[in-house]
């Protein structure tokens, strides 16, 4: 693996590839108080602050709801090039459901927003078919959606997607908020299937793919990489894993004190989001296998390790905190909870 | 008013302006059964079929939820030209909340999806500020959102928005599903503030506005129209009305048997959506004042009356069914429920 720990000036960054997480956070910070002024209207009691994996609301009747919204990012371009539109439908569902699964939601309602310049029924059907596959895997019901047609907003072969999920938990005792996590517990990483749906803008920059030139883009995506044992397009056409069944299987045998979804912000900025006050997590490098796509990106783009960490999942798609010794295929003991103030420390 | 009742071949149509509602419906029809296969996962009992103004779910504890998602359509271009981004934030909230209000939901949770090519904190803040204003008017709490940054998907000055609302009603007896509507009841129309957020693609076509040429677009939008008493840009920069308070005020004095939001599909395709089996609604032309913008569009675009009806609200933004004689400013007795099979009949 190349470039680990070094931060060469010429290395590619996510911000350089056009995605500025800080600018987004700035906008949110500036609006936080105004948004809070609406919280009296919820019709229930918020269980966590805005900014968790999902927003949790306890209804007066005791039922708990978990709300999440997400998109697929520029992974969408994979479908534009390949025509495999089911892919991003599954990804959309997975991005939303894995965020809600963190808190223990295993049923609920999904809605989608599909925005196109030109309505193409075959394509729309394929996207929704993918979402439905995701809904089956997460056991959420598709409750509706909006198909927007915005002439001139998108190129004919392009579109955007948003997904909304509401988890429904009849009994608050089944809610997993991570309060029982204590220093000494283990952090287990569950293998990802590759990039999932994060960091694609940096991926495209790394391989110098110019989507304004479809021939060039197609050629570069269809190039075979010995490191991957397949083409780049094949590599990135793997859907995001929906972790519901995997988590239920673990839950049958082990105590799960908390979970985290490795989503936007990568392995550097997600594992700590579920930790209670007074805890950090130490993640041991080399304690899990890095899939070859990540090593390839890092090497080709001369990407600093810190940039890899905050952009990609690096092979770990979901995290489980447990006091138990978990021994299962595809589950790696990647670290341990330590005393601290909510940090991810790579050791 | 020009062109009423005639269907000249050269008249502009919504489909000709790039929006094909039929193609969208075709995609949905082809996926309906597959979608239904996920409904066993809802974690509650569906009260209506997919395709209502909102999807209604009764939880085991008795609380009822109403789900809706929507966008702003090409009204977004108004904000791109004027820089008044609060506008479309309010519109987004209004589009979502008016759909949920139909069933009597007056509190709940809102989430948003903002998709940009480049994250611009000032612009994002303005959009969210508009949503927050809408949340206050509808008394929904802002529970979270996603700010997507998709380099190359949107021009720098453009973006797309999706909103998602979940109404929360602790007592099913307050749910208004329209079952008590019977022939003989009156249909009352509540005045819109103009186009609201529907039919903008046809509006742009009518005025020959070419957004690829910002100078031309700016010039045409800033033209003053004596019929409007203002510029076209001023006319279309009026936010969609949020009807919550208006409906609560009516509800204090009158019996409300059902409601309908005049959204995509216009006055021809929305009033009947809340009617129980065996009912149609006869709407009497000329029974309410048509705001000048609609007459202007019809005249300039030589738009057939049937096309006007299925594209625009034509001055009626929301409909209330009641057995009472309602006499309030801005509320018009526009028709009556008759025996029939769910049609809107213009008389």
Interface residues (C-beta under 8 A of the other chain):
Chain A: X17 X18 X19 X20 X23 X24 X26 X27 X28 X30 X31 X34 X35 X37 X38 X39 X40 X41 X42 X43 X44 X46 X50 X51 X54 X55 X57 X59 X60 X61 X62 X63 X65 X67 X68 X69 X70 X71 X73 X74 X76 X107 X108 X109 X110 X111 X112 X113 X115 X117 X118 X119 X120 X121 X124 X125 X128 X129 X132 X135 X136 X138 X139 X140 X141 X142 X143 X144 X145 X146 X147 X148 X149 X150 X151 X152 X153 X154 X158 X160 X162 X164 X166 X168 X169 X170 X201 X211 X212
Chain B: X17 X18 X19 X20 X23 X24 X26 X27 X28 X30 X31 X34 X35 X37 X38 X39 X40 X41 X42 X43 X44 X46 X50 X51 X54 X55 X57 X59 X60 X61 X62 X63 X65 X67 X68 X69 X70 X71 X73 X74 X76 X107 X108 X109 X110 X111 X112 X113 X115 X117 X118 X119 X120 X121 X124 X125 X128 X129 X132 X135 X136 X138 X139 X140 X141 X142 X143 X144 X145 X146 X147 X148 X149 X150 X151 X152 X153 X154 X158 X160 X162 X164 X166 X168 X169 X170 X201 X211 X212
